[in-house]
Amino acid sequence: MKFIERRRPFLPAETDFVKTKYLDLPYASGSERRKLDLYLPNEGSAPFPLIVDVFGGGWFFGSKSSYKLEPALNLLRRGFAVASVNYTLSKEKPWPVQIHELKAAIRFLRSNSARYGLDENRIALMGESAGAHLAAVTAISAAKGKEILNDLTLGWPEASEEVQAVIAVYCPANLGNFKQQCKVLGLEPECPETGEADSMEGVFLGRRRIAEIPELVKEADPSTYVCPQCPPFLFLHGDRDRCIPILQSMNLAVDIMKATSVENVEYHVVKGAEHDLFAFEKEEIYDCEADFLRRKLN
């Protein structure tokens, strides 16, 4: 079965334990998808450092505050506020509207930080899979310049979209290399339609065969925007991932290191892990992520 033909029922995150929450906050007009949920820690005092969580789902599936929010909620328990953001799915509209929306969400949160008890100077992006890709492109392009991949008509134009750190779990980068990188690693691609117009990446880029749109592939590659101003990155990736081969995030990590410094990037290989969020839902990984954020959001 092709990726886009799979069933993905909504499974809500378990958020009953959160005492202070703001649900369905509209961060921009023009679409019902342009809303976010905000959760504040039960302990500690404002202003809180903020994690903006971007769900994954092949750019085609997903919703805010689903079960995929669990890693971010574990960081909420460690003292970080968490915003779960909806964005336009590729089945509705292709790249790059998703980047425009995430930047608008960051501007909204920064502009309203005093109202919600957030520290506007300590904001991190966090995502897994397609969400990690969107987080990476958003953070890196924002660092390169406000005029890049932006639509200020979505609101809060005077605020900055820049973030101070990024956590990227099995992050895609060059969407044209999936099949070749799997072959190099001796892995069979999880999705046989990889590279075709009806693949997850093909739909994301306008229902086009990837080989026919090299310029669009480059435009969607976070490495295209890497610059000396890139924020610190923490990458986590499984070495048995047949959906997003580990070379994707490794190559991006190297590009960021070369443009900034070796100390600006941390990389953790999760041995034996496939493309499965549950393999990353471990206390030692949450502690690693929290430690990274405390050091970088200072």
N, C-alpha and C positions, 0 to 999 in steps of 0.2 A: 504493500500500500504506500502510495506517495505521501510525503510529509503533510502536504496541504489537505489531504483526504482523511487524515486521522481525526478521531473525536477527542476533544479536549474540554470536558465539562469543567465548569468553574467550581473550585474547591476553596472555600474561604479560609483566610488566615485565622488563627486562634488569638483574638485580641481582647477577650473579655477581661484579662488581667490588667489592661491599661486603664488607668483612672482618668487621664485627661487626653481626649482625642477630638479632632475636628474632621468631620467627614464631608466628602463631596464639595470641597472648596474649589470654586471655579478660578483657574489661573489665567484663562484667556477665553474670549468669546468665539463663536463661529462653529462650535462642535460640542456635542454632549460628552465627547471623550476628553475634553480639556478640563479635567477635574483631578484633584489629588486628595488623599487622606493624610492627616498629620497626627502623629502620636508622640506624646511627651513622656519622659521617664517618670516613674512613680516616686523616685527619690532624687535628691539633689536640688539645686536651685538654679533658676534661670539667670542669665541666658545659656541655653544648652547648645553644644556643638550639634550640627545637623548632618544626617545622612539622607541623601536623595536617592531612593532605591528605584531602579529601572528593571522591570520584570523581563524575562526572556520568554521565547515562544516562537522562534524562527521568524520574528517580525510579523507573523501571520496570526498567532493566537495570543491570548492573555488579557489580564485585567489587573488593576490595582488591588492591593489587599487580598491577593490570593495566597495559597499555601506557599508560593515562592517567596513570600515576604519573611519566612521563618528565620533565615540567617540575619536579616536586618533587625528583626524583633529580638534576637539574642544579643545584638549590640545595643538595642534599646535598654535591655536589662543591665547593661554595663555603662549606662549613663549618657547615651546619645539619643537625641530626638531623631525621629524617622519620618520622612515623607514618602508615600507611595504614590507614584505618578502614573496616570493613564496617558496614553498617546495614541495617535491614529495608527491602526493596523494596516499592513501592506495590502490586505484584501480590499481595503477601502480607498487607500491612496498611497502611491509609492514614495520612495525616497525623494527629497530630503525633508519632507514636512515634519517628520518625527524629531529631527534635530532642532528645527525652529520651535517646536512645542516644548521640548525639554529646556531649552534656553529661556523661554518665556516663564516656565515653572520656576526656574532658579531666580529669575528677576522678581517674580511675584513673592517668593519666600523671603528674599533679601529685603525687598521693599516693605514687607509686613513683619519683619523679624521682631521688632519691639512689641507688636500686638500679640504675637504668639510665643514670646519668650525664647527666641532663637538668637544665636550669635552669628551675625551676618559675616563675620570675618573667619568663621570656622565651618565651612561647608564642604562636604565630600560627596562624590557620586559613587554609587555602587550598583553593579549589575552582573547578571550571569547570562552567558550565551549571547543571543541577539541583544539583550539588555546591556551586556558588557560592551558590545560593539557600539551601541548608541551612546553609552556613557563615555567611552574613549573618544569618539568623534566629537562629542559635545565639549568635553574638557579640553582637548588638544586644540580644536579650532577656535574655541573661546580665548585660549591663551595666545593664539597667533594674531587675533584681531577681531574687533567687534563687527566688522563688515563681512566676515566670512561665514557662510551658511547660517544666515540670520534673517529673521523677519520681525523687525521692531514694531510693526503694526499690531502684533499680538499683545502688546502692552508692556508697561513699565520700562520704557526705552532708556531712561536715564540710569537705571540700575545695571550693575555688572553681572555677566553670566559666568564669570570665572569661578572656579572652585579650587580648593586648596589641597585636595587629595582625591585619588580614585582607587577603588577596589574592583578588579576585573576578574571574574571567574569564567574560565574557558572562553576567552575572548576571541571572536573572529576579527580578522583584519583585512587581508586581501581576499575578496570573495571569489576571485578567479582561480585560486590555487588549491581548493579543497581536494579535488580528485588526485592531482599530482602529488600533493603532500602525503595523502594516505598511502599512495603507492610507495613512496620513498620510505615510509615508516613500516611497510609490510602489513598494512591494515586494509580491509575491505570497507569502502564507504558505507555508512549506515543507510544512506538514501541513494538508491540506484539512479534516480533522476538528477543527481547532483550536476550542476552546470546547465541544465535545460531551462527552458522558459517557464516550466511549471514546477521548478524546484523552489525551495524557500527563498534562496538568494535571487533566483530569476524573477519571481513575483515581486520581491522587494524592490528590484531595480526596473520595474515597469513591465513585467512578464516578457522578458527578453532572454535569449540564449546568452550566457555569460561571455562566450568567446566572441560574440558579435559586438560587444559594447565595452571595449577596453578603457575608453575615457571615463565612462560612468563607473566602472569598477575602481579606477584610480580615484575618482572623486569621493567614493564611499569608503576608501581605505584611510583609517586614521593616521597611518604613516605619512600620508601626503601632507599633513598639516603640522608634523612634528617640528618643534622650534625650541630654542633655549629656554623659553618661558614655561615649558610643560610642567604641570604639577607633579608631585610624587605619585608613583603608581605601585600598587601591590597586585601582582598577578598570581592566580592559582589555576592549575590545569592538570588534568589527569593524563598519564602517558598512554592510556589505552582508549582515548577518545576517537571514535570513528565518525563522528558528526562534524566536529570542529577540531581538526588535527592540532596537536600541541605546537607544531611549528608556526601556526598562525600567531599565537601570543608571544612565542619566543622571538620571532622576527620583529614584532612591534616593540618588545622590550629592548632589544638591541638598538633599534633606531632611536628610541627615547634616550637610552644611555649615551649614545654617541652625540646626541644634540645637547644633552645636559651634563650628567655625570653618572658614574656607576652607582653612587650612593642614592641617586634619585629614584631607582627602581629596585624593588624586591620581588623575587620570583620563587614560587614554591611549587614543586612537582609533587602531585599526590599519586604515589605509586599504585598502579593497578586500577586506578579510577577511570571509568568510562564517562560518557556524557550523561551524568546523572547527579542532580543536585544533592540527593541524599548522601552521596559519598563525601560531600563537603560539609554536612551538618554534624560537626563534631566539636566538642568543647575546646580541643586544642587549636582547631582552626578559628573558632570564634575568638579565642584568646589572642591568637596571632593577629587577626584583623583589628581587634580593639587596641592592641599594643601599637600597631602601625599607625592607627588614627591618632592615638594620644601623642605619639612622637611627632607626627606631621602637622596636626592641627593645633600647634602651640603659638 
